[in-house]
Amino acid sequence: MPRSDGMPYGRTIAIGDIHGCDVALESLVAALGLSGRDRLIMLGDAVDRGPGSRRVVEQLLSLREQCRLVPILGNHEQMLLDAVDGRIALPDWLIHGGAETLDSYGKGSALTAIPEEHIEFIRTWGDYYETETHFFAHGNYQHHVPLAQQPWEVMRWRSLSYYTPDPHVSGKIAVLGHTSNKQGQVVNLGHLVCIDTYCHGGGWLTAFDADRGRLWQVSKSGEVRESELPNAR
């Protein structure tokens, strides 16, 4: 599949929920050895809970110069924007990891400490992304609804623990985050792959080469391991 400039893409790699794990993200990017031809799809929930949300956002901004970065909006970015825009009360975000995000901009910081560049960058993140064989979203999907018509609340908020969808009508494989596997294992259902592997809670930050089935995983402290996508179950 060619890019808009006529050049072919390289790898299509998805990264699961980062949740403020800046050291893990830095080590993962180093392990990936990205080029300008690669698509790097960040599945959302880059911020909150972990200690380094500010540095994570700064790294993502820099990644735009290394590869084609495709950030997807997670429910935690949604809460951040809702707090900034006054759609939810600030404490409703803070208790879900927003306090750690604000502290990453300076201990005890207010919302005004977040640079406008960071806010406007997050506003550009999409609901989903698709290739010829896969689609990528944060949380979930309705199997019978075309991707362009999916309710954003489902894509952003619904856990796979609550509802595991059938194969999508498009026939494409779904690559999702949001539903953390506390054992740090990638879940492969054949029609659906979930790569939220609980980095901030002691698991791993996972990157998945969707075309080749290769996995890279990095711990919160920066330890790297590589493997292949497990067989579908």
C-alpha positions in Angstrom: 0.0 0.0 0.0 1.7 3.3 -1.1 1.8 6.4 1.0 0.4 9.7 -0.3 3.8 10.6 -1.6 3.9 7.4 -3.7 6.5 5.6 -1.6 5.7 2.2 -0.1 5.3 1.8 3.7 7.7 -0.1 5.8 6.4 -1.9 8.9 3.1 -1.3 10.6 3.7 -1.4 14.3 1.2 -0.8 17.1 2.1 0.2 20.7 -0.3 -0.6 23.6 -1.2 1.6 26.6 1.9 3.6 27.7 0.3 5.2 30.8 3.1 7.5 31.6 5.9 4.9 31.4 8.4 7.2 29.7 11.5 5.0 30.3 9.7 2.0 28.8 8.7 4.0 25.8 12.2 5.3 25.2 13.7 1.8 25.4 10.9 0.4 23.1 11.5 3.0 20.5 15.2 2.2 20.6 14.6 -1.5 20.2 12.3 -0.9 17.2 14.9 0.9 15.1 12.2 3.0 13.3 12.6 4.5 9.9 10.7 7.2 8.0 8.8 4.4 6.1 7.4 2.8 9.2 3.8 3.5 10.5 3.8 3.6 14.4 0.2 3.4 15.7 -0.1 4.4 19.3 -3.3 2.9 20.6 -4.2 5.5 23.3 -3.9 5.9 27.0 -0.4 7.4 26.7 -1.0 9.5 29.8 -2.1 9.0 33.4 -1.2 6.5 36.2 2.6 6.3 35.5 5.1 8.9 36.5 6.2 10.3 33.2 3.2 11.5 31.1 4.8 14.8 30.2 7.9 13.1 28.8 5.8 10.5 27.0 3.9 13.3 25.2 7.3 15.0 24.4 8.6 11.7 23.0 5.5 11.3 20.8 5.9 14.8 19.5 9.5 13.9 18.5 8.5 10.6 17.0 6.7 12.5 14.2 10.2 13.2 12.8 11.3 9.6 12.9 8.3 7.7 11.4 4.7 8.1 10.4 3.1 8.4 13.9 -0.6 7.6 14.1 -1.9 8.4 17.6 -5.3 7.1 18.7 -7.3 8.8 21.5 -7.8 6.7 24.6 -10.3 7.2 27.4 -7.6 8.8 29.5 -6.8 11.4 26.9 -10.6 11.9 26.6 -10.8 12.6 30.3 -7.9 15.0 30.1 -9.5 17.0 27.3 -12.9 16.9 29.1 -11.2 18.3 32.2 -9.5 21.1 30.2 -12.7 22.0 28.4 -14.9 21.9 31.6 -17.0 18.9 30.5 -16.1 17.0 33.6 -15.1 18.1 37.1 -11.4 18.1 37.6 -11.4 15.5 40.4 -13.2 13.0 38.1 -10.0 12.9 36.0 -7.5 13.2 38.9 -8.7 10.1 40.6 -8.2 8.0 37.5 -4.6 8.9 37.0 -4.8 12.6 36.1 -3.1 13.5 39.4 0.1 11.7 38.2 -0.1 13.4 34.9 -0.3 16.9 36.4 2.5 16.0 38.8 4.7 15.2 35.8 4.5 18.9 34.8 5.6 19.9 38.3 4.5 18.5 41.7 1.0 19.9 42.6 0.6 21.6 39.2 -2.7 22.9 37.9 -4.2 22.2 34.5 -2.6 25.5 33.2 0.8 23.9 33.6 0.1 21.6 30.6 1.6 23.4 27.5 -0.9 24.4 24.9 1.2 22.5 22.3 0.5 19.3 24.2 -3.2 19.9 24.5 -3.6 20.7 20.8 -1.5 17.7 19.8 -3.8 15.4 21.8 -6.8 17.0 20.1 -5.5 15.7 16.7 -5.6 12.1 17.8 -8.1 9.9 15.9 -10.7 7.3 16.9 -9.2 4.4 14.8 -6.9 3.7 11.9 -7.1 0.9 9.3 -4.9 -0.8 6.8 -5.8 -3.3 4.1 -5.7 -6.2 6.6 -6.1 -4.7 10.1 -7.8 -1.9 12.0 -6.6 -0.3 15.2 -8.6 1.3 18.0 -8.2 1.9 21.7 -10.9 -0.2 23.4 -13.5 -2.2 21.5 -15.9 -2.2 18.5 -19.3 -3.3 17.3 -18.7 -6.2 14.9 -21.7 -5.4 12.6 -21.1 -1.7 12.3 -18.8 -0.2 9.6 -15.7 1.4 11.1 -16.6 4.9 10.0 -19.9 4.6 11.9 -18.6 3.1 15.2 -19.8 4.8 18.4 -16.7 6.6 19.7 -17.8 5.7 23.3 -17.4 2.0 22.4 -14.1 2.4 20.7 -12.8 4.5 23.6 -14.4 3.1 26.7 -15.8 -0.4 26.4 -13.6 -3.2 28.0 -13.2 -6.6 26.4 -13.9 -8.0 29.8 -17.4 -6.5 29.5 -18.0 -7.5 25.8 -15.8 -9.5 23.4 -16.9 -8.8 19.9 -17.2 -11.3 17.0 -15.0 -10.7 13.9 -15.7 -7.4 12.3 -17.8 -7.2 9.2 -14.9 -5.8 7.2 -13.0 -9.1 7.7 -10.0 -7.1 9.1 -8.2 -8.1 12.3 -8.7 -5.8 15.2 -5.7 -4.6 17.2 -6.8 -3.1 20.6 -5.5 -1.9 23.9 -7.5 -0.7 27.0 -8.2 -4.1 28.6 -5.0 -4.8 30.5 -3.7 -8.3 30.9 -2.2 -8.3 34.4 0.2 -11.2 33.5 1.7 -9.1 30.8 0.6 -11.4 28.0 -0.7 -10.5 24.6 -4.2 -11.9 23.9 -4.7 -13.3 20.4 -8.2 -14.4 19.5 -7.5 -14.7 15.8 -9.8 -11.9 14.7 -8.7 -9.7 17.6 -5.3 -9.0 19.2 -5.1 -7.0 22.5 -1.7 -5.6 23.4 -2.4 -3.7 26.7 0.0 -5.6 28.9 -0.1 -3.5 32.1 3.3 -1.7 31.9 2.5 0.8 34.7 1.4 -2.0 37.0 4.5 -4.2 36.7 3.8 -5.8 33.3 5.2 -4.8 29.9 4.8 -2.1 27.2 4.2 -4.0 24.0 4.8 -3.2 20.3 3.3 -5.5 17.7 4.3 -5.7 14.0 0.9 -6.4 12.5 2.2 -7.8 9.3 4.9 -10.1 10.6 3.5 -11.1 14.0 6.6 -10.0 15.9 6.4 -8.6 19.4 8.7 -6.4 21.4 8.0 -5.9 25.1 9.7 -3.6 27.6 9.4 -3.4 31.3 8.8 -0.2 33.3 12.5 -0.1 34.0 13.6 -0.6 30.4 14.3 -4.4 30.2 13.6 -5.6 26.6 12.4 -9.0 25.3 11.2 -10.1 21.9 8.9 -12.9 20.8 6.2 -13.9 18.3 2.5 -13.4 18.5 1.1 -16.4 20.4 -1.3 -18.8 18.6 -4.9 -17.8 18.6 -7.0 -19.4 21.3 
